[in-house]
Amino acid sequence: MKIHRIEYDGIGHGANVTRDVAPEPRPVFRIPPMDSVVYDTKGAHDAQDDLSGNGQVFAAPTRALATEAVHAGREDLAALGLHAAPIDLSTTYPSYDSRGEAARIDAFAADGAEPEGPPVYARLGNPTVARFETALARLEGTESAVAFASGMAALSAVLLVRNAMGLRHVVAVRPLYGCSDHLLTAGLLGTEVTWVDPAGIADALRPDTGLVMVESPANPTLAELDLRAVVHSCGSVPLLADNTFATPVLQRPAEQGARLILHSATKYLGGHGDVMAGVVACDEEFARKLRQVRFATGGVLHPLAGYLLLRGLSTLPVRVRAASSNAAELARRLAADPRVARVHYPRIGGAMIAFEVHGDPHDVIAGVRLITPAVSLGSVDSLIQHPASISHRIVPTADRQDAGVSDRLLRLSVGLEDVDDLWSDLEGALGFTSGG
């Protein structure tokens, strides 16, 4: 019997295509060692005073991604006599120099630059959150990053920045996360969206186009785009790339020309299902505008969330590698199962799988016992959900299906459990489908 399978490339990554072939030997899944991906962080952050106290300035050394994940945003801790980053929960800060305070507030209002000196007020910024922002910018290879209370708050801030410049038109490629799709389609922030295939981006641009938005790998189909080609099509219009699924471990869109990189930090960056946040990695010019919007609208990130995110980044490369290995093996087993019609797994790898069943997908949701049937993704434990019912329910049915989100599609976020235990749970749940 022939079955739908994933095509695997030479290093074991699954391509996001399917075909009818006979079962093959188990592929070997590999992600390049993190220490082989090296970044020159010299231009990504300010020079720092050395710890000898002599005031000389040195440039940060070139460090691997795994090293940055552990140390970025924490370089001053030893000089402070600390090992773990502190949590600053203050909402306000004392100042006996009201004239100086006024000058700093005026400066922020003028250009959005982070105020020099001690903090002023939590809506202007928080030291704990700033550590996370510094670290995430290093990992994505951008000058700056600005954190928000959620991924949707982060996206809203980007749209508001462009709207304030009279650039209300957005060109976007489906699929996107369902709520991102709804925010654009409903025009809740005064935006107008034109949905296109990637090849139609250039023709859809207008004088008032302020943004092109894509997600790759996409939620929930895991479709991938050539970001460098998309950037070329954008011309002078900035590209916003949602990098939530890939994380900077697997993909850094800034290296391919994207000006804005969006994360629902609730997912892999936090990694434990206990923090909600969003962040935009970008150049400092755009970051200043985002800070002004954040101050005006109040979509600030709580410092405890900033602390948890900074801690989460330290294990991000390890978690993504381990979960990706599990996902690649589950994708192989799903592709060989006759109860599964199609499997989507991205060529760059990762811990997300989308698959379509011949039977009723709701039976699979009801049948899992180890895997948690819940929205969200990127946690240390595995989660499964039915996009057409939940994450993408808000997208009109025709648009959803045109984007490849079929009614039989299930989205699986693979965690760190033993892969055989996960498969045992999936195999049992598939047995409940009417087509099984």
C-alpha positions as CSV (number, residue, x, y, z in Angstrom):
1,M,0.0,0.0,0.0
2,K,1.3,3.4,-0.9
3,I,1.1,6.2,1.7
4,H,1.6,9.9,1.9
5,R,5.1,10.7,3.2
6,I,7.3,13.7,3.8
7,E,10.2,14.1,1.5
8,Y,13.4,14.4,3.5
9,D,16.4,16.3,2.4
10,G,20.0,15.1,2.7
11,I,20.4,16.2,6.3
12,G,17.1,14.8,7.6
13,H,14.9,17.9,7.4
14,G,11.5,17.4,6.1
15,A,10.3,19.4,3.1
16,N,6.9,20.9,3.3
17,V,5.6,18.7,0.4
18,T,4.0,15.3,0.1
19,R,4.1,12.5,-2.4
20,D,3.1,8.8,-2.6
21,V,6.2,6.6,-1.9
22,A,7.0,3.3,-0.2
23,P,8.2,3.5,3.5
24,E,11.9,4.4,3.8
25,P,14.5,3.9,6.5
26,R,14.3,6.3,9.5
27,P,16.1,9.5,8.5
28,V,18.7,11.1,10.7
29,F,17.7,14.5,12.0
30,R,20.5,17.0,12.5
31,I,20.6,20.7,13.4
32,P,24.0,22.3,12.9
33,P,25.8,22.6,16.3
34,M,24.9,25.9,17.9
35,D,28.6,26.7,18.4
36,S,29.1,26.6,14.7
37,V,26.8,29.6,14.2
38,V,28.9,32.6,15.2
39,Y,27.8,36.2,15.5
40,D,29.8,39.4,15.6
41,T,28.0,41.2,18.3
42,K,30.2,44.3,18.2
43,G,27.6,46.3,16.3
44,A,24.6,44.8,18.0
45,H,25.0,46.6,21.3
46,D,26.9,49.4,23.0
47,A,30.5,49.0,24.1
48,Q,30.8,48.4,27.8
49,D,33.2,49.5,30.5
50,D,35.5,46.8,31.6
51,L,35.2,45.4,35.1
52,S,38.6,46.7,36.3
53,G,37.1,50.1,36.9
54,N,39.6,52.0,34.8
55,G,36.9,53.4,32.5
56,Q,38.4,51.9,29.3
57,V,35.9,50.7,26.7
58,F,36.1,47.3,25.1
59,A,34.0,45.7,22.3
60,A,32.2,42.5,23.2
61,P,33.9,39.4,21.7
62,T,32.5,37.4,18.9
63,R,30.4,34.6,20.5
64,A,28.3,31.7,19.4
65,L,24.5,31.6,19.6
66,A,24.5,29.1,22.4
67,T,26.9,31.3,24.4
68,E,24.8,34.5,23.8
69,A,21.7,32.6,24.9
70,V,23.3,32.0,28.3
71,H,25.1,35.3,28.8
72,A,23.5,38.1,26.8
73,G,21.8,40.7,29.1
74,R,23.8,39.4,32.1
75,E,27.3,40.8,31.5
76,D,27.2,43.2,34.4
77,L,26.0,40.7,37.0
78,A,29.5,39.7,38.3
79,A,30.4,43.4,38.8
80,L,27.2,43.8,40.8
81,G,28.1,40.8,43.0
82,L,25.2,38.8,41.5
83,H,24.9,35.5,39.7
84,A,21.2,35.5,38.8
85,A,19.5,38.5,37.2
86,P,17.5,40.6,39.7
87,I,13.8,41.3,39.4
88,D,12.9,45.0,39.7
89,L,9.2,45.3,40.5
90,S,9.1,49.0,41.1
91,T,6.4,51.0,39.3
92,T,8.0,54.3,40.1
93,Y,11.5,55.6,41.0
94,P,12.5,58.5,43.3
95,S,14.2,61.6,41.9
96,Y,15.1,64.8,43.8
97,D,16.0,66.6,40.5
98,S,12.6,67.4,39.0
99,R,14.2,69.7,36.3
100,G,16.4,66.9,35.2
101,E,13.5,64.5,35.3
102,A,11.5,66.9,33.1
103,A,14.4,67.1,30.6
104,R,14.6,63.3,30.3
105,I,10.9,62.9,29.8
106,D,11.0,65.6,27.1
107,A,13.9,63.8,25.4
108,F,11.9,60.6,25.3
109,A,8.8,62.3,24.0
110,A,11.0,63.8,21.2
111,D,12.8,60.7,19.9
112,G,11.8,57.6,21.9
113,A,15.4,56.9,23.0
114,E,15.7,55.1,26.3
115,P,16.2,57.7,29.1
116,E,19.7,57.9,30.4
117,G,20.3,57.6,34.1
118,P,18.0,55.9,36.6
119,P,14.5,54.7,35.6
120,V,11.6,57.1,35.7
121,Y,8.4,55.1,35.6
122,A,7.6,51.6,34.7
123,R,5.7,52.5,31.6
124,L,8.8,54.2,30.2
125,G,10.9,51.1,30.8
126,N,12.0,48.5,33.3
127,P,15.6,47.3,34.0
128,T,14.6,43.6,34.1
129,V,12.6,43.8,30.9
130,A,15.6,45.7,29.3
131,R,17.8,42.7,30.0
132,F,15.5,40.4,28.0
133,E,15.3,43.0,25.2
134,T,19.1,43.2,25.0
135,A,19.4,39.4,24.9
136,L,16.8,38.8,22.3
137,A,18.3,41.5,20.0
138,R,21.7,39.7,20.3
139,L,20.1,36.4,19.3
140,E,18.3,37.9,16.3
141,G,21.2,40.0,15.3
142,T,19.5,43.3,15.5
143,E,20.4,46.6,17.1
144,S,17.4,46.6,19.5
145,A,14.3,44.9,20.6
146,V,11.1,46.2,22.3
147,A,9.0,43.9,24.5
148,F,5.2,44.1,25.0
149,A,2.6,42.4,27.1
150,S,1.7,40.0,24.3
151,G,2.5,39.1,20.7
152,M,-0.7,40.9,19.6
153,A,0.3,44.0,21.5
154,A,3.6,43.9,19.7
155,L,2.0,43.6,16.3
156,S,-0.5,46.4,17.2
157,A,2.4,48.7,18.1
158,V,4.1,48.1,14.7
159,L,0.8,48.9,12.9
160,L,0.3,52.0,15.0
161,V,3.8,53.3,14.2
162,R,3.1,53.0,10.5
163,N,-0.4,54.4,10.7
164,A,0.9,57.5,12.5
165,M,3.0,58.1,9.4
166,G,0.0,57.9,7.1
167,L,1.0,54.4,5.9
168,R,-2.1,52.4,6.6
169,H,-1.9,49.8,3.8
170,V,-0.5,46.4,4.6
171,V,0.4,43.6,2.1
172,A,0.3,40.2,3.7
173,V,0.7,36.6,2.8
174,R,-1.6,33.9,4.3
175,P,-1.5,31.9,6.4
176,L,-0.7,34.0,9.5
177,Y,-1.6,33.3,13.1
178,G,-5.4,33.6,13.2
179,C,-5.6,36.7,15.4
180,S,-3.0,38.5,13.3
181,D,-5.1,37.7,10.3
182,H,-8.2,39.1,12.1
183,L,-6.5,42.2,13.3
184,L,-5.5,43.1,9.7
185,T,-8.7,42.0,8.0
186,A,-11.1,43.7,10.4
187,G,-9.2,47.0,10.2
188,L,-9.4,47.3,14.0
189,L,-6.5,49.8,14.0
190,G,-7.5,51.6,10.8
191,T,-5.3,49.4,8.5
192,E,-6.3,48.1,5.0
193,V,-4.8,44.8,4.0
194,T,-4.2,43.2,0.6
195,W,-3.7,39.5,0.8
196,V,-1.4,38.1,-1.9
197,D,0.6,35.1,-2.9
198,P,4.4,35.7,-2.4
199,A,4.8,36.3,-6.2
200,G,2.2,39.1,-6.0
201,I,3.9,41.3,-3.3
202,A,5.6,43.7,-5.6
203,D,2.5,44.4,-7.7
204,A,0.4,45.0,-4.5
205,L,2.5,47.8,-3.2
206,R,1.1,51.3,-3.1
207,P,2.4,54.7,-2.1
208,D,0.6,54.3,1.3
209,T,1.9,50.7,1.9
210,G,3.6,50.8,5.3
211,L,4.4,47.1,5.8
212,V,4.6,43.7,4.3
213,M,3.9,40.9,6.7
214,V,4.7,37.2,6.4
215,E,5.1,34.2,8.7
216,S,7.6,31.5,7.9
217,P,7.2,28.7,8.8
218,A,3.5,29.7,8.8
219,N,0.9,29.0,11.5
220,P,-0.5,26.4,11.2
221,T,0.5,24.8,7.8
222,L,4.3,25.3,8.3
223,A,4.5,26.6,4.7
224,E,7.9,28.3,4.2
225,L,8.9,31.3,2.2
226,D,12.1,32.5,0.7
227,L,12.6,35.5,2.9
228,R,15.4,37.0,0.9
229,A,13.2,36.9,-2.2
230,V,10.3,38.5,-0.3
231,V,12.6,41.3,0.9
232,H,13.5,41.9,-2.7
233,S,9.9,42.2,-3.6
234,C,9.2,44.6,-0.8
235,G,11.5,47.3,-2.3
236,S,11.7,50.1,0.3
237,V,8.8,48.9,2.3
238,P,9.9,47.1,5.6
239,L,9.2,43.4,5.9
240,L,7.8,42.2,9.2
241,A,8.6,38.5,9.6
242,D,6.9,36.5,12.3
243,N,9.7,34.2,13.6
244,T,7.8,32.6,16.4
245,F,7.9,29.0,15.1
246,A,11.5,29.0,13.9
247,T,13.1,31.1,16.7
248,P,16.6,32.6,16.2
249,V,18.0,29.1,16.7
250,L,16.7,27.9,13.3
251,Q,16.3,31.2,11.4
252,R,17.4,34.8,11.7
253,P,15.2,36.9,9.3
254,A,17.4,40.0,9.8
255,E,20.2,38.2,8.0
256,Q,17.9,37.9,5.0
257,G,16.9,41.6,5.0
258,A,13.8,41.7,7.2
259,R,13.7,44.9,9.1
260,L,11.2,43.8,11.8
261,I,11.1,40.4,13.5
262,L,8.0,39.5,15.5
263,H,7.8,36.9,18.3
264,S,5.0,35.7,20.4
265,A,7.5,35.3,23.3
266,T,4.8,33.3,25.1
267,K,5.9,30.4,23.0
268,Y,9.5,29.1,22.6
269,L,11.3,32.1,24.1
270,G,9.5,31.6,27.4
271,G,9.3,27.9,26.7
272,H,7.4,26.7,29.8
273,G,3.8,27.8,29.3
274,D,3.9,30.3,32.2
275,V,4.5,33.7,30.7
276,M,2.7,35.8,28.1
277,A,4.7,38.4,26.1
278,G,5.5,39.7,22.7
279,V,8.7,41.3,21.3
280,V,9.8,43.0,18.1
281,A,13.5,42.9,17.2
282,C,14.5,45.7,14.9
283,D,16.9,48.6,14.3
284,E,17.1,51.3,16.9
285,E,15.3,53.9,14.7
286,F,12.2,51.8,14.6
287,A,12.6,50.7,18.3
288,R,12.4,54.4,19.4
289,K,9.0,54.7,17.7
290,L,7.8,51.4,19.3
291,R,8.8,52.6,22.7
292,Q,6.7,55.8,22.3
293,V,3.7,53.7,21.3
294,R,4.2,51.3,24.2
295,F,4.4,54.3,26.6
296,A,1.3,55.9,25.2
297,T,-0.8,52.7,25.0
298,G,0.4,51.0,28.1
299,G,1.1,47.6,26.6
300,V,4.1,47.1,28.8
301,L,5.7,43.8,29.8
302,H,5.6,43.0,33.5
303,P,9.1,42.6,35.0
304,L,8.4,39.1,36.3
305,A,7.6,38.1,32.8
306,G,10.8,39.8,31.6
307,Y,12.8,37.7,34.2
308,L,11.2,34.5,33.1
309,L,11.8,35.2,29.4
310,L,15.5,36.0,30.1
311,R,15.8,32.7,32.0
312,G,14.0,30.9,29.1
313,L,16.4,32.2,26.5
314,S,19.3,30.5,28.3
315,T,18.0,27.1,27.4
316,L,16.4,28.0,24.1
317,P,19.0,26.3,21.8
318,V,18.9,23.2,23.9
319,R,15.1,23.0,24.0
320,V,14.7,23.7,20.3
321,R,17.2,21.1,19.3
322,A,15.8,18.4,21.5
323,A,12.1,19.1,20.6
324,S,13.0,19.3,16.9
325,S,14.6,15.8,17.1
326,N,11.4,14.5,18.6
327,A,9.3,16.2,16.0
328,A,11.3,14.9,13.0
329,E,10.8,11.3,14.3
330,L,7.1,11.8,14.9
331,A,6.7,13.3,11.5
332,R,8.3,10.2,10.0
333,R,6.0,7.9,11.9
334,L,2.9,9.9,11.1
335,A,3.8,9.9,7.4
336,A,4.0,6.1,7.4
337,D,0.6,5.7,9.2
338,P,-2.3,4.9,6.8
339,R,-4.7,6.8,9.0
340,V,-2.8,10.0,8.2
341,A,-3.5,11.7,4.9
342,R,-0.7,14.2,4.8
343,V,2.1,15.5,7.0
344,H,3.6,19.0,6.9
345,Y,7.0,19.5,8.3
346,P,9.3,22.4,7.4
347,R,12.6,22.0,5.6
348,I,14.5,24.0,8.3
349,G,13.2,21.6,11.0
350,G,11.7,22.7,14.2
351,A,9.3,21.3,16.8
352,M,6.0,21.9,15.0
353,I,4.1,19.4,12.9
354,A,0.9,19.8,11.0
355,F,-1.0,16.7,9.8
356,E,-4.3,15.8,8.2
357,V,-6.2,12.7,9.1
358,H,-8.6,10.6,7.0
359,G,-11.0,10.3,9.9
360,D,-12.5,12.9,12.3
361,P,-9.7,15.2,13.8
362,H,-11.9,15.9,16.8
363,D,-11.6,12.2,17.8
364,V,-7.8,12.6,17.9
365,I,-8.1,15.6,20.1
366,A,-10.5,13.7,22.4
367,G,-8.2,10.6,22.4
368,V,-4.9,12.0,23.6
369,R,-3.9,11.4,27.2
370,L,-0.2,12.4,27.5
371,I,-0.3,15.2,24.9
372,T,-2.3,18.2,26.2
373,P,-5.2,19.3,23.9
374,A,-4.8,23.1,24.2
375,V,-4.0,26.2,22.3
376,S,-0.5,27.8,22.3
377,L,2.8,26.0,21.5
378,G,6.5,26.0,22.2
379,S,6.3,24.6,25.7
380,V,8.4,21.8,27.2
381,D,5.3,19.6,27.1
382,S,3.5,18.6,23.9
383,L,0.3,20.3,22.8
384,I,-2.2,19.6,20.1
385,Q,-5.1,21.6,18.7
386,H,-7.5,21.8,15.8
387,P,-6.8,25.1,14.0
388,A,-10.1,25.3,12.2
389,S,-11.9,25.2,15.5
390,I,-9.7,27.4,17.6
391,S,-6.5,29.3,16.6
392,H,-7.9,30.1,13.1
393,R,-11.6,30.0,13.8
394,I,-11.8,33.7,13.5
395,V,-10.5,33.6,9.9
396,P,-13.4,33.4,7.3
397,T,-13.8,29.8,6.2
398,A,-13.1,30.3,2.6
399,D,-9.9,32.3,3.3
400,R,-8.8,29.7,5.9
401,Q,-9.2,26.9,3.4
402,D,-7.6,28.8,0.5
403,A,-4.6,29.2,2.8
404,G,-4.3,25.4,3.3
405,V,-6.0,25.2,6.7
406,S,-8.3,22.3,6.0
407,D,-11.0,21.1,8.4
408,R,-9.0,17.9,8.9
409,L,-5.7,19.6,9.8
410,L,-4.2,19.2,13.3
411,R,-1.3,21.2,14.7
412,L,1.1,19.5,17.1
413,S,3.7,21.3,19.2
414,V,6.2,18.7,20.1
415,G,7.8,18.9,23.6
416,L,10.6,17.2,25.4
417,E,8.9,14.0,26.4
418,D,10.3,10.6,25.3
419,V,9.5,10.2,21.7
420,D,8.2,6.7,22.1
421,D,5.8,7.8,24.8
422,L,4.5,10.6,22.5
423,W,4.1,8.2,19.6
424,S,2.2,5.7,21.8
425,D,-0.2,8.5,22.8
426,L,-0.7,9.6,19.1
427,E,-1.1,6.1,17.8
428,G,-3.8,5.4,20.4
429,A,-5.6,8.7,19.6
430,L,-5.5,7.9,15.9
431,G,-7.2,4.7,16.6
432,F,-10.3,6.6,17.7
433,T,-10.8,8.3,14.3
434,S,-13.7,7.1,12.3
435,G,-11.3,6.5,9.4
436,G,-8.9,4.4,11.5
